[in-house]
């Protein structure tokens, strides 16, 4: 568990191998998040005050992102990998090329890449 409530970080890099990482960023400002996960699960929680830019790379893993209503999202994701899945269309995001957007602005801007991976925005039951 990384509880970084209100942190102001230029960079945050996380490498996880067969682990579970829970990142809590309420009110945090993160200029460059870099997550590399192999056979693990990543959970990221933000709030209305969070500003986050970064990338997540997963191999045989999962990413859960919990974002409150009204927070602007821009998620870049290649959809041509048949071994990866996401629920961005079900969550009402609009798509323009490889970028999925929700709300106004880009408070949360992530590039997500995965091989045999899943990405879930606002999973049932929340992020763990």
Secondary structure as UniProt FT lines:
FT   STRAND          2..3
FT   TURN            5..6
FT   STRAND          8..9
FT   STRAND          12..17
FT   STRAND          20..24
FT   TURN            26..27
FT   STRAND          29..38
FT   STRAND          41..45
FT   TURN            48..49
FT   STRAND          51..59
FT   STRAND          62..66
FT   TURN            69..70
FT   STRAND          73..77
FT   TURN            82..83
FT   STRAND          85..86
FT   TURN            88..92
FT   STRAND          94..96
FT   TURN            97..98
FT   STRAND          99..102
FT   STRAND          108..115
FT   STRAND          118..121
FT   TURN            124..125
//
